[in-house]
């Protein structure tokens, strides 16, 4: 390529370098946009992970509540059966 550049006149060499610079600037701009997209994606991933952690904590609390309500319901059923049994004895 050095030999072919030597054979070109100054205006042709200038056009060649301008074309190379335009291509380099285009690629640079394209890479900048790609990096911005990656940064946005990374931010979105962090936010989604935070949301998932919050939802998992909510689910854990709801499961604990369901378990305590089920235990209370079981206890009430036992009490009800005991009252029914006592009522039957009194009849």
N, C-alpha and C positions, 0 to 999 in steps of 0.2 A: 504494500500500500504506500510505503514511503516513496518508492520510485514513481508511482502513478501521481502522487501529490506533487512531486518535483516537476512533472510535465504539465501541470495545470497552471493557469494564470492566477493572479491574486484574487480576482473576483470569484473565480470558481472555488478556490480554497476557502474563501470567506463564506460562500454559500454552503459548502460542505460542513464547516464548523458551526454555522448557524443552524443547520438541519440537525446536527448532532446535539447541540445545546437545546433545541426545541424538544427533541426526543427525550433527552435527559430530564428536562423540566416536566414534561408530560408524565414520565415514569415516577418522578419525585412526587408530583401532585397525587398521582394514583396511589402511591404508597402512603402518603399522608392521610388520605381518605380511608384507606384500609386500616391504618393504625387507629384513627378516630372510631371506626366501627368496632374494632376490637375493644377499645376502652369503654364504649357504650355497652357492649355485650358483657364485659367484665362487671360493670356497675349493675347491670340488670341481673346478672347471676348472683352478685352479693345481695341485692335486694330480695330476690326470690329465695335464696337460702335463709335470709332473715325471716321472711314470711313463713317458710316451711317450719323453721324452729318455733315460731310463735304458735302456729297451728298444731304442731306436735305437743307443745306444752298445754294448749287448750284441750286437746284430745286426752292427754294424760289426766288432767283435772276432771274432765267429764267422766272418764272411766272410774276414777276414784269415787265420784259422786254417785254414779250408777251402782257401784259395788256397795257403798254405804246404804243407799236406798233399798237395795235388794236385801241386805242384812236386816234393816229395820222392818221391811215387809215380812220377812221370814219370822222375825220376833213377834210381830203383830199377829201373824197366823197362829203361832204357838199359843199366844195369849188368848186369842179367839177360841181356839180348840179347848183350852183349859176352861174358859168361861162356859162354853157349850157343855163340856163334861160336867162341870159343877152344876149347871142348870139342869142337866139330865138327872143328876143325883138327887136334886131337890124335888123332882117330880114324883 
